[in-house]
Amino acid sequence: MAGIVIKPRSRIFHGHDWVYGSEIQKTFGEPNPGDVISLKDFKDRPLGTAIYNPESQIVARRFSRRKEELNEDLFVRRIERALLHRENLGFTDPVYRLIWSEADGLPGVVVDRYGKHLVLQTLTLGMDQRKEIIVGALQKTINPDSVIERNDSPVRNAEGLEPSVSVLSGADPGPFTVEIGEGIIQEINLLEGQKTGIYLDQLDNYAAIACLAPKRKVLDCCTNQGGFALHCAKGGAASVRAIDVSESAIEATRKNAELNDLTLECEVANVFDYLKKAETDGEKYDLIILDPPSFTRNRKKLNEAMRGYKEIHLRALKILNKDGLLATFCCSHHVTDTMFHSMICDSSVDAKRTLRFVDRYGQRPDHPVIATLPETSYLKGYCFQTMGGF
C-alpha cells in the first residue's frame, strides 16, 4: 500500500486524524488522489490508514489506526456502530444525523435520516469516489426508501469537487412533513432548501429557547424555516417576528406556521439592516435569537467574521428591553467558544448593557464530538439576560 511518512511533532501525534501537506516528510508508492494510503511516523512505525488527496490542504484523513480497506464491509460496520450509538442515546425519533464524518470514523461522510429517507453528503474526494459503495452499505443496514445526494456544500471546493444534487437510490420523495421538538410540524424538501432539509443540530435548542418565550415579544433573526420562531410561538410567546434574507426561507416559515396553526410575523430582511433600522425606529424586544449562518469558512476571514458577529450583537443588545434575553449561536468551528464568548462580552460593554448568564448550548448528541478533533465541535450558543439598572 502506498503512503506517506509524517514529520515529528505533527498534529496526528496529539490525537488528531488530519495530515496537512506541511506535515509530510515523504511520499512513497505513488498514491493517486482518492486512494487509501498507509500512514507511518518518522521511525517507520505504522499509524493507520487514511484517504489521500494531494490537491487539498488536508492531504490525508485517517479513518483507522489499523491497516484497512475502504470497502462495503467497513462501511457497514461503521454505519451499524453509528446506528447503535444513536439508539443508546435514546434516539427513537426517526429524524436525526446518522453519520457525522470523523466523529463516526468516516471522514467527509454525512448522513441525515428523515424516517425512511436518507440524505448523503460526501465532502472528501476519497468518499465521493465511493458513493455507490456507501449507498450499498446504507441499503444493507437501513434499507431506506430513498437516498438523496446533497453535495452542494462549498466545503467540497477545497477537495476539488463539483456540486451535485441528485437521487442516488429510490425515488424523489418530494415535499413531506416531519414532526420535531414539542410536536412542531415542518415541511421539508430533501432536494432543496438549506443543509439536508432542516438544521438537525439545533432541534434540542429550539425546545430549550421556547421555554423562555412565554409572554415575551420575540425576534428570531436568520430564522431559516422558522425553527426557533415556531417553537417560541407554540411555547406561549406574546408575539414572534421571524426575519431572514432568503425569500424562500420566509415562504417556508409562513407555510410551517400555517401547518401548525401558529401566528408569526414573517419578513424578508438582512439581519444587519433590520437591527439597524429597529434601533433607529425605537423597537424593543423581550427575547432576541441570533442564529446566523457561518460568517467564515476559513481562518483568513476570521477577523472580518468577528466584526460581523460583533455588529449584530451590539445592535441586538441595544433593542432589548429591560431584563430582556439574548439567545445567540455560532456554527463556525473556526470561531472558538472563547472567542465567541469574548465577542459577546465586548459587545455588552460597547452597548452599555450588563449581562447575566442564563444558559449555554451545543449541538445535539447525534452530532458527536471527538475529544482530540476540535473541528467535530462547532456549534456553540449562549443565553444572557440584560440587567436593568446596572
C-alpha positions as CSV (number, residue, x, y, z in Angstrom):
1,M,0.0,0.0,0.0
2,A,1.3,3.4,-0.9
3,G,1.6,6.0,1.8
4,I,3.2,8.9,3.5
5,V,5.8,9.4,6.2
6,I,4.7,12.1,8.7
7,K,7.1,14.6,10.3
8,P,7.8,14.7,14.1
9,R,5.5,17.0,16.2
10,S,2.7,16.8,13.7
11,R,-0.9,17.0,15.0
12,I,-1.5,13.3,14.4
13,F,0.8,12.6,17.3
14,H,-1.6,14.5,19.5
15,G,-4.6,12.5,18.6
16,H,-5.8,14.4,15.5
17,D,-6.7,12.4,12.4
18,W,-5.7,15.0,9.7
19,V,-2.4,15.4,8.0
20,Y,-1.6,18.7,6.2
21,G,0.8,19.0,3.3
22,S,3.4,20.8,5.5
23,E,3.4,17.8,7.9
24,I,4.5,15.2,5.2
25,Q,8.2,14.1,5.3
26,K,7.9,12.0,2.2
27,T,5.5,10.1,0.0
28,F,6.1,6.5,-1.1
29,G,4.5,4.2,-3.7
30,E,3.0,6.9,-5.9
31,P,-0.6,7.1,-4.5
32,N,-3.4,8.6,-6.6
33,P,-5.9,11.2,-5.5
34,G,-8.7,9.4,-3.6
35,D,-6.6,6.3,-2.8
36,V,-6.5,4.6,0.6
37,I,-2.9,5.0,1.9
38,S,-0.9,3.9,4.9
39,L,0.5,6.4,7.4
40,K,3.9,6.0,9.0
41,D,5.9,8.0,11.5
42,F,9.4,9.2,11.0
43,K,10.7,5.9,12.5
44,D,8.7,3.8,10.0
45,R,6.1,2.8,12.6
46,P,2.5,2.4,11.3
47,L,0.0,5.0,12.3
48,G,-3.0,3.6,10.4
49,T,-4.9,4.1,7.2
50,A,-6.2,7.2,5.5
51,I,-7.8,8.6,2.4
52,Y,-5.5,10.7,0.2
53,N,-5.9,13.9,-1.7
54,P,-2.8,15.9,-2.6
55,E,-4.9,18.7,-4.1
56,S,-6.4,19.5,-0.6
57,Q,-4.6,21.3,2.2
58,I,-5.6,18.3,4.3
59,V,-3.7,15.7,2.3
60,A,-4.6,12.7,4.4
61,R,-7.6,11.9,6.7
62,R,-7.1,8.9,8.9
63,F,-10.1,6.6,9.2
64,S,-8.5,3.7,11.0
65,R,-5.5,3.1,13.3
66,R,-5.0,-0.2,11.6
67,K,-4.4,-1.3,8.0
68,E,-7.9,-1.4,6.5
69,E,-9.6,-1.4,3.1
70,L,-12.3,1.1,2.4
71,N,-14.9,-1.4,1.2
72,E,-18.5,-2.1,1.8
73,D,-17.8,-4.3,4.8
74,L,-16.1,-1.4,6.6
75,F,-18.9,1.0,5.7
76,V,-21.5,-1.5,7.0
77,R,-19.6,-1.9,10.3
78,R,-19.2,1.9,10.8
79,I,-22.9,2.5,9.9
80,E,-24.0,-0.2,12.3
81,R,-21.8,1.2,15.1
82,A,-23.2,4.7,14.5
83,L,-26.8,3.5,14.5
84,L,-26.2,1.6,17.8
85,H,-24.7,4.8,19.3
86,R,-27.8,6.8,18.4
87,E,-30.0,4.1,19.8
88,N,-28.1,4.0,23.1
89,L,-28.5,7.8,23.3
90,G,-32.3,7.2,23.1
91,F,-32.9,8.5,19.6
92,T,-36.3,6.8,18.8
93,D,-37.3,9.9,16.8
94,P,-36.7,9.0,13.1
95,V,-35.2,12.4,12.4
96,Y,-31.5,12.7,13.3
97,R,-27.9,12.7,12.0
98,L,-26.8,9.1,11.5
99,I,-23.2,9.7,10.3
100,W,-21.2,12.7,11.4
101,S,-17.9,12.4,9.4
102,E,-14.7,11.8,11.5
103,A,-16.9,11.5,14.7
104,D,-18.2,8.3,13.2
105,G,-15.0,7.1,11.6
106,L,-15.9,8.1,8.1
107,P,-14.1,11.4,7.2
108,G,-16.2,13.5,4.9
109,V,-19.4,11.4,5.1
110,V,-22.6,12.9,6.5
111,V,-25.9,11.0,6.5
112,D,-29.0,12.6,7.8
113,R,-32.1,10.4,8.4
114,Y,-35.7,11.6,7.8
115,G,-37.6,8.5,8.6
116,K,-37.3,6.1,5.6
117,H,-35.4,8.7,3.6
118,L,-31.6,9.4,3.9
119,V,-29.6,12.4,2.7
120,L,-25.9,11.7,1.9
121,Q,-23.1,14.2,1.6
122,T,-19.6,13.1,0.5
123,L,-17.3,16.0,1.3
124,T,-14.0,14.4,0.6
125,L,-12.6,13.0,-2.7
126,G,-12.0,9.5,-1.3
127,M,-15.5,9.2,-0.1
128,D,-17.0,10.8,-3.1
129,Q,-15.4,8.2,-5.3
130,R,-17.1,5.5,-3.2
131,K,-20.6,6.9,-3.2
132,E,-22.0,3.7,-4.8
133,I,-20.4,1.6,-2.1
134,I,-21.8,3.8,0.7
135,V,-25.3,3.7,-0.8
136,G,-25.0,-0.1,-0.9
137,A,-24.0,-0.2,2.7
138,L,-26.9,2.0,3.7
139,Q,-29.3,-0.2,1.8
140,K,-27.9,-3.2,3.7
141,T,-28.2,-1.6,7.2
142,I,-31.1,0.8,6.9
143,N,-33.0,-0.3,3.8
144,P,-34.2,3.3,3.1
145,D,-36.9,4.2,0.6
146,S,-34.5,6.7,-1.0
147,V,-31.0,8.1,-0.7
148,I,-30.7,11.7,-1.8
149,E,-27.3,13.2,-2.6
150,R,-26.9,16.8,-1.3
151,N,-23.4,17.6,-2.4
152,D,-23.9,21.3,-2.9
153,S,-21.8,22.3,0.1
154,P,-19.0,24.8,-0.6
155,V,-16.8,22.6,1.7
156,R,-16.3,20.4,-1.4
157,N,-14.4,23.1,-3.2
158,A,-11.3,22.5,-1.0
159,E,-11.3,18.9,-2.3
160,G,-11.6,19.9,-5.9
161,L,-15.2,18.5,-6.1
162,E,-18.1,19.9,-8.2
163,P,-21.5,20.4,-6.7
164,S,-24.0,17.6,-7.2
165,V,-27.7,17.2,-6.1
166,S,-29.5,14.0,-7.2
167,V,-31.4,10.9,-6.3
168,L,-28.9,8.1,-5.7
169,S,-31.4,5.4,-4.8
170,G,-35.2,5.0,-4.9
171,A,-37.3,7.9,-6.0
172,D,-37.5,11.6,-5.0
173,P,-40.0,11.7,-2.1
174,G,-40.9,15.4,-2.9
175,P,-42.1,17.7,-0.1
176,F,-43.2,15.9,3.0
177,T,-43.7,16.8,6.7
178,V,-41.8,15.7,9.8
179,E,-42.6,16.2,13.4
180,I,-39.8,17.7,15.6
181,G,-39.4,19.0,19.1
182,E,-42.6,19.6,21.0
183,G,-44.9,18.5,18.2
184,I,-43.9,21.1,15.6
185,I,-44.6,20.0,12.1
186,Q,-42.2,21.2,9.4
187,E,-42.4,20.6,5.6
188,I,-39.1,19.7,4.0
189,N,-37.8,19.0,0.5
190,L,-34.6,17.0,0.6
191,L,-33.5,18.2,-2.8
192,E,-33.9,21.9,-1.9
193,G,-33.5,24.2,1.0
194,Q,-30.7,24.6,3.5
195,K,-28.3,21.9,4.5
196,T,-30.0,18.4,4.1
197,G,-33.6,19.6,4.9
198,I,-33.6,21.2,8.3
199,Y,-30.9,22.1,10.9
200,L,-30.9,18.9,12.9
201,D,-28.1,20.1,15.2
202,Q,-30.4,22.8,16.7
203,L,-33.5,20.7,17.5
204,D,-32.9,20.4,21.2
205,N,-32.1,24.1,21.4
206,Y,-35.4,25.1,19.7
207,A,-37.2,23.5,22.7
208,A,-34.8,25.0,25.2
209,I,-35.3,28.6,24.0
210,A,-39.1,28.0,23.7
211,C,-39.2,27.6,27.5
212,L,-38.0,31.2,27.8
213,A,-40.6,32.6,25.4
214,P,-43.9,32.7,27.3
215,K,-45.5,36.2,27.3
216,R,-42.4,37.7,25.7
217,K,-42.1,39.7,22.5
218,V,-39.7,37.6,20.4
219,L,-37.4,38.4,17.4
220,D,-35.9,35.4,15.6
221,C,-33.1,36.6,13.3
222,C,-31.9,34.4,10.4
223,T,-34.9,32.1,11.0
224,N,-34.3,29.8,8.0
225,Q,-37.5,27.7,8.1
226,G,-38.7,29.1,11.4
227,G,-37.3,26.6,13.9
228,F,-36.9,28.9,16.8
229,A,-39.9,31.1,15.8
230,L,-42.3,28.2,15.6
231,H,-41.3,26.7,18.9
232,C,-41.5,30.1,20.7
233,A,-44.9,30.8,19.3
234,K,-46.2,27.4,20.4
235,G,-44.4,28.0,23.8
236,G,-46.6,30.9,24.5
237,A,-44.8,34.0,23.3
238,A,-46.8,37.2,23.2
239,S,-45.7,37.8,19.6
240,V,-43.0,36.4,17.3
241,R,-41.3,38.1,14.4
242,A,-39.1,36.0,12.1
243,I,-36.7,37.5,9.6
244,D,-34.4,36.0,7.0
245,V,-32.7,37.4,3.9
246,S,-34.0,34.5,1.9
247,E,-37.4,34.8,0.3
248,S,-37.7,31.0,0.0
249,A,-36.9,30.6,3.7
250,I,-39.5,33.1,4.8
251,E,-42.1,31.4,2.5
252,A,-41.2,28.1,4.1
253,T,-41.6,29.7,7.6
254,R,-45.0,31.1,6.7
255,K,-46.1,27.6,5.4
256,N,-44.8,25.9,8.5
257,A,-46.7,28.4,10.7
258,E,-49.9,27.5,8.8
259,L,-49.3,23.8,9.2
260,N,-49.0,24.3,13.0
261,D,-51.9,26.9,13.2
262,L,-49.4,29.4,14.7
263,T,-49.2,33.2,14.2
264,L,-45.9,34.7,13.1
265,E,-44.9,38.0,11.6
266,C,-42.5,37.0,8.8
267,E,-40.3,39.4,6.9
268,V,-37.6,39.2,4.3
269,A,-34.7,41.3,5.7
270,N,-31.0,41.4,6.0
271,V,-30.2,41.0,9.7
272,F,-27.7,43.9,9.7
273,D,-30.1,46.2,8.0
274,Y,-33.1,45.1,10.1
275,L,-31.4,45.6,13.5
276,K,-30.0,49.0,12.5
277,K,-33.5,50.1,11.4
278,A,-35.1,48.7,14.6
279,E,-32.7,50.7,16.7
280,T,-33.5,53.9,14.7
281,D,-37.2,53.2,15.0
282,G,-37.1,52.6,18.7
283,E,-38.3,49.0,18.5
284,K,-37.8,46.8,21.6
285,Y,-38.0,43.1,22.2
286,D,-38.0,40.8,25.3
287,L,-36.2,37.9,23.6
288,I,-33.9,38.1,20.6
289,I,-32.5,35.0,18.9
290,L,-29.3,35.3,16.7
291,D,-28.6,32.2,14.7
292,P,-26.8,33.4,11.6
293,P,-25.1,31.2,9.0
294,S,-21.3,30.9,9.4
295,F,-19.7,34.2,8.7
296,T,-16.4,32.4,7.7
297,R,-15.4,29.1,6.2
298,N,-11.6,29.7,6.6
299,R,-9.2,31.4,9.0
300,K,-8.2,34.1,6.6
301,K,-11.5,35.8,7.0
302,L,-11.8,35.3,10.7
303,N,-11.3,38.9,11.8
304,E,-13.8,40.1,9.3
305,A,-16.3,37.5,10.6
306,M,-15.8,38.5,14.2
307,R,-16.6,42.1,13.2
308,G,-19.8,40.9,11.7
309,Y,-20.7,38.9,14.7
310,K,-20.0,41.9,17.0
311,E,-22.1,44.3,15.0
312,I,-25.3,42.2,15.1
313,H,-24.8,41.5,18.9
314,L,-24.2,45.2,19.6
315,R,-27.3,46.2,17.7
316,A,-29.4,43.4,19.2
317,L,-28.4,44.4,22.8
318,K,-29.5,47.9,22.1
319,I,-33.0,46.9,21.2
320,L,-33.5,44.5,24.2
321,N,-36.0,45.6,26.8
322,K,-35.0,45.8,30.5
323,D,-34.4,42.2,31.7
324,G,-34.5,41.0,28.1
325,L,-33.0,37.8,26.9
326,L,-30.4,37.3,24.2
327,A,-30.0,33.8,22.8
328,T,-27.1,33.6,20.4
329,F,-25.4,30.9,18.4
330,C,-22.3,30.4,16.2
331,C,-21.9,27.4,13.9
332,S,-18.3,28.1,12.7
333,H,-15.6,25.8,14.1
334,H,-13.0,28.5,13.3
335,V,-14.7,30.7,15.9
336,T,-13.7,29.1,19.3
337,D,-16.0,29.2,22.3
338,T,-13.6,31.5,24.0
339,M,-13.6,33.9,21.0
340,F,-17.4,33.8,20.8
341,H,-17.9,34.5,24.5
342,S,-15.3,37.3,24.5
343,M,-17.0,38.9,21.5
344,I,-20.4,38.9,23.4
345,C,-18.7,40.5,26.4
346,D,-17.1,43.2,24.2
347,S,-20.5,43.9,22.6
348,S,-22.2,44.3,26.0
349,V,-19.5,46.8,27.1
350,D,-20.0,48.9,23.9
351,A,-23.8,48.6,24.3
352,K,-23.5,49.6,28.0
353,R,-25.6,46.6,29.0
354,T,-24.8,44.3,31.9
355,L,-25.3,40.6,31.0
356,R,-26.2,37.9,33.4
357,F,-25.5,34.3,32.3
358,V,-28.6,32.1,31.8
359,D,-27.5,29.0,29.9
360,R,-25.2,27.6,27.3
361,Y,-26.0,25.3,24.3
362,G,-24.2,23.0,21.9
363,Q,-25.0,20.6,19.0
364,R,-27.4,17.7,19.6
365,P,-25.8,14.4,20.7
366,D,-26.4,12.9,17.3
367,H,-23.5,15.2,16.2
368,P,-20.9,13.5,18.5
369,V,-17.6,15.2,19.4
370,I,-14.2,13.6,19.4
371,A,-12.0,15.0,22.2
372,T,-8.9,15.4,20.1
373,L,-10.7,16.7,17.0
374,P,-11.9,20.2,17.8
375,E,-13.5,20.5,14.3
376,T,-16.2,18.0,15.3
377,S,-17.4,20.5,17.9
378,Y,-18.6,23.5,16.0
379,L,-22.0,24.7,17.4
380,K,-21.9,26.9,20.5
381,G,-24.6,29.0,22.0
382,Y,-25.3,31.2,25.0
383,C,-28.3,32.9,26.6
384,F,-27.8,36.1,28.6
385,Q,-30.2,38.4,30.4
386,T,-29.8,42.1,30.4
387,M,-29.8,43.6,33.9
388,G,-31.9,46.8,34.1
389,G,-30.4,49.4,36.4
390,F,-26.8,48.0,36.3
